[in-house]
Amino acid sequence: MSTIFLALNAWREILARVFEGFAAQTNVSPEWLVNPATRRRLKLDYYYPDAGIAVRIAGLTAKGQPRQSDWDALEEEQRDQTRAEMCRQNGVQLFLIDPMEDPLKQLDTLTRLLSRASRMLAQSDRPDREKARWMPKLAEARERVSALRSRVDKAPEQMMANLAESWRDREAGPPPAPEPLPMPAVATVAIQDLAVGRRVAHERFGPGVITAREGDGAEAKITILFDGEQERTFLLALVQDKLRILS
């Protein structure tokens, strides 16, 4: 797989993980996204209306092939500027991804856009029940970006390759569900035993390895990378009695 397509698949996996729980529209041209110069609609690669976030992947043609023409690149840059302005006018944060640029800086940008989207939602006239539903989910999305950034920072090339492979697995569909592990009726696992690197089994998600712990007391959180390559973060107090130590 070429470098650019590996990076593209890695970013697709990042978006799938970060915006888990948000409805996604792909390859969409909203009615408000019209280029004033041409009166033609512009395209978004991903649009998450409930989050107020849109995504455009730079450097590709509509067919997903690397651009060759400098003229095409200039035209696309002008369209990107128009796209960003139209999104801004309609209260949407545009995240522009360049697969060949530093992923850490772009993850930092995504964190800022999610924070701005949360503030705009809080100040908007959307119903209170929608704010109560989506503001916590935006906070969770920021936490997922932070967790991904930490992992990418440790080994950028390897982590991006792992994410690209996870995307390929996601496209292929979920694997057959493994046989559930027997859960012996024993006492709740002690918190001090849930250390980073420990293999555990979750009563729903199956076996995995603890990759991170952060926070104290009621706010303490634990992150587990399950064998199916799904990584999830839980409040430790809520997940403690659902885990069993494997090794």
C-alpha positions in Angstrom: 0.0 0.0 0.0 1.4 3.4 -0.9 2.3 5.9 1.8 -0.6 8.3 0.9 -3.3 5.6 0.9 -1.9 4.2 4.2 -2.2 7.7 5.7 -5.7 8.1 4.3 -6.9 4.9 5.8 -5.4 5.8 9.1 -7.3 9.1 9.1 -10.5 7.3 8.2 -10.0 5.1 11.2 -9.3 8.1 13.4 -12.5 9.8 12.3 -14.5 6.6 12.9 -13.1 6.3 16.4 -13.4 10.0 17.3 -16.9 10.5 16.1 -18.3 7.2 17.4 -21.9 7.8 18.3 -22.4 10.7 15.8 -24.3 10.2 12.5 -22.0 10.6 9.6 -22.8 11.8 6.1 -20.2 11.0 3.5 -19.5 12.6 0.1 -22.2 15.1 0.8 -23.0 18.5 -0.7 -25.3 20.4 1.7 -27.7 22.9 0.2 -26.0 25.7 2.0 -22.5 24.8 0.7 -22.6 26.7 -2.6 -19.6 28.4 -4.2 -20.8 32.0 -4.9 -18.4 32.3 -7.9 -19.8 29.2 -9.8 -23.2 28.7 -8.1 -22.3 25.1 -7.8 -22.3 23.0 -4.6 -19.1 22.0 -3.0 -18.4 18.6 -1.4 -17.6 17.5 2.1 -15.9 14.1 2.6 -17.6 13.7 6.0 -20.2 15.8 7.7 -21.4 15.3 11.3 -24.4 17.6 11.7 -25.0 16.9 15.4 -21.4 17.8 16.2 -21.2 20.8 13.8 -18.1 19.4 12.3 -17.2 18.8 8.6 -14.2 17.1 7.1 -12.4 17.6 3.8 -9.4 15.5 2.8 -6.9 17.5 0.8 -4.7 16.2 -2.0 -7.2 13.9 -3.8 -9.4 14.0 -6.8 -13.0 12.9 -6.7 -11.9 9.4 -7.7 -9.5 9.2 -4.8 -6.3 9.4 -6.8 -3.3 11.6 -6.0 -3.4 14.9 -7.9 -0.8 15.4 -10.6 -1.6 18.9 -12.0 -0.4 22.1 -10.3 -3.4 23.9 -11.8 -5.7 21.4 -10.2 -4.0 21.9 -6.9 -4.4 25.7 -7.2 -8.1 25.4 -8.0 -8.6 23.0 -5.2 -6.9 25.4 -2.8 -9.3 28.1 -3.9 -12.3 25.8 -3.4 -11.0 24.9 0.1 -10.9 28.6 1.1 -14.5 29.1 -0.2 -15.6 25.8 1.5 -14.1 27.0 4.8 -15.8 30.4 4.6 -19.2 28.9 3.8 -18.9 26.4 6.7 -18.0 29.3 9.0 -21.0 31.3 7.9 -23.2 28.3 8.7 -21.8 27.5 12.1 -19.8 24.5 11.0 -16.2 23.8 11.9 -14.2 22.5 8.9 -11.4 20.1 9.5 -9.0 20.0 6.6 -6.9 16.8 6.5 -3.7 16.6 4.5 -2.7 12.9 4.8 1.0 13.7 4.2 1.3 16.4 6.9 2.2 15.9 10.6 -0.7 13.9 12.2 0.1 15.3 15.6 -0.5 18.9 14.6 -3.7 17.9 12.8 -4.9 16.1 15.8 -4.3 19.2 17.8 -6.3 21.2 15.3 -9.2 18.6 15.6 -9.1 19.1 19.4 -9.5 22.9 19.0 -12.3 22.5 16.5 -14.2 20.1 18.8 -13.8 22.6 21.7 -15.1 25.4 19.5 -18.0 23.3 18.3 -18.9 22.6 22.0 -18.9 26.3 22.8 -21.0 27.1 19.8 -23.5 24.4 20.7 -23.7 25.8 24.3 -24.4 29.3 22.9 -26.8 28.2 20.2 -30.6 28.2 20.2 -30.8 24.4 19.8 -33.2 22.8 22.4 -31.8 22.1 25.8 -32.4 18.4 25.4 -30.1 18.4 22.3 -27.4 20.3 24.2 -27.7 17.8 27.1 -27.3 14.9 24.6 -24.5 16.2 22.4 -22.3 18.3 24.6 -21.1 15.2 26.7 -20.5 13.3 23.4 -18.3 16.2 22.1 -16.4 16.0 25.4 -15.9 12.2 24.8 -14.8 12.9 21.3 -12.1 15.3 22.6 -10.9 12.6 25.0 -10.6 10.1 22.2 -8.5 12.5 20.2 -6.3 13.1 23.2 -5.8 9.3 23.7 -5.0 8.8 20.0 -2.6 11.7 20.0 -0.7 10.2 22.9 -0.3 6.9 21.1 0.7 8.4 17.8 3.2 10.6 19.6 5.0 7.5 20.9 5.5 5.8 17.6 4.0 7.9 14.7 4.7 5.6 11.7 3.8 2.4 13.5 0.6 3.8 15.0 -0.6 5.2 11.7 0.1 1.8 10.1 -1.9 0.1 12.8 -4.8 2.5 12.4 -4.7 1.9 8.6 -4.9 -1.8 9.2 -7.8 -1.3 11.6 -9.6 0.6 8.9 -9.2 -2.2 6.4 -10.6 -4.6 9.0 -13.5 -2.3 9.6 -14.3 -2.1 5.9 -14.2 -5.9 5.7 -16.8 -6.1 8.4 -16.8 -7.4 12.0 -15.2 -10.8 12.5 -17.3 -13.6 13.8 -18.1 -13.1 17.5 -15.7 -15.1 19.7 -17.1 -17.6 22.1 -17.7 -15.7 25.4 -15.2 -16.3 28.0 -16.4 -18.1 31.2 -16.7 -15.6 34.0 -16.1 -17.2 37.3 -18.2 -15.8 40.2 -15.4 -14.2 42.1 -15.0 -10.9 44.0 -14.6 -7.6 42.2 -11.0 -7.0 40.9 -9.0 -4.8 43.1 -8.3 -1.4 41.5 -4.5 -1.7 42.2 -4.5 -4.8 40.1 -5.8 -3.0 37.0 -2.4 -1.8 35.9 -1.2 -0.7 32.4 -0.1 -3.8 30.5 -2.4 -6.1 32.4 -4.5 -8.5 30.3 -8.2 -8.5 31.3 -11.5 -9.7 30.0 -14.6 -7.6 29.9 -17.9 -9.4 30.3 -19.2 -7.8 27.1 -16.2 -6.9 24.9 -14.0 -9.9 25.7 -10.2 -10.0 26.2 -7.8 -7.1 25.8 -4.9 -5.2 27.4 -5.0 -2.1 29.6 -3.2 0.7 27.7 -3.8 3.7 30.0 -5.1 4.9 33.3 -5.6 8.5 34.3 -7.3 10.5 37.0 -8.2 9.7 40.6 -11.2 8.9 42.6 -14.6 9.0 41.0 -13.0 10.6 37.8 -10.5 7.8 37.3 -10.5 6.3 33.8 -9.1 3.2 32.2 -8.4 2.5 28.5 -8.5 -1.0 27.1 -7.4 -2.2 23.7 -9.5 -5.2 23.0 -8.3 -8.1 20.8 -10.6 -7.0 18.0 -8.6 -3.7 17.7 -11.4 -1.7 19.4 -10.1 0.7 22.1 -12.5 1.9 24.7 -12.2 4.2 27.7 -14.3 3.6 30.8 -14.9 5.2 34.2 -13.0 2.9 36.5 -15.7 2.9 39.1 -18.3 1.7 36.6 -16.2 -1.0 34.8 -14.3 -2.5 37.7 -16.9 -5.2 38.5 -17.2 -6.1 34.8 -13.5 -7.1 34.4 -11.6 -10.3 35.2 -7.8 -10.5 35.2 -6.3 -12.9 32.6 -2.6 -12.4 33.2 
